Structures are given as structure tokens and as C-alpha cells.
Amino acid sequence: MRLDGGDCRCIQQLSELRRLTLQVPSGIVIHLIATDPAAPLDLPAWCHLTGHTYLGPMPAADRPTYTMQVSAGAAITDPDRPWRPTPAAP
């Protein structure tokens, strides 16, 4: 599965990635196209935070592309701030 983040800032890419991971089954590999210079740092950090598996960059891609695999039981992040886990319900 491919998500083209293009020239969007990393926050927008993470928001789209968050939405996509909630819609697909676990095990799906997502290829994120991202030219934002922060993507090589932010995507692995987000995967670590949520529990999804970061698979690394795709070296032969035409544009900067990073891969991750959707994991079952991953933590859900805040829709408006995808770098923050959703607070636990009281």
C-alpha cells in the first residue's frame, strides 16, 4: 500500500498515516513517500511510539520512500497531535 505525502510537512504525513493504519488490517506494509527532511527521524520515532514496525527507507525509490508494517494492538495516537498517545479513558 502506498501513501504519497509528497511535500507535506511531517505532521500532516503522520496524521494521514495514523488515519490509514486505523483502516487497514495488521500485517499490511505501507510505503510512505515523504520529501520532508524530518521524515527519516519522525517516522521511526512514530513507529516506536505506536508499536508499528519501521522497516526503513527504500533505497531504489525515485523519491524518498520509507516503509512500515501495521502491527496488531498498536497504540492509537491523538488525531490532532499524532505524535502523542491518546489518553487512557478514566
Order of alpha helices (4+ residues) and beta strands (2+ residues): beta-alpha-beta-alpha-beta-beta
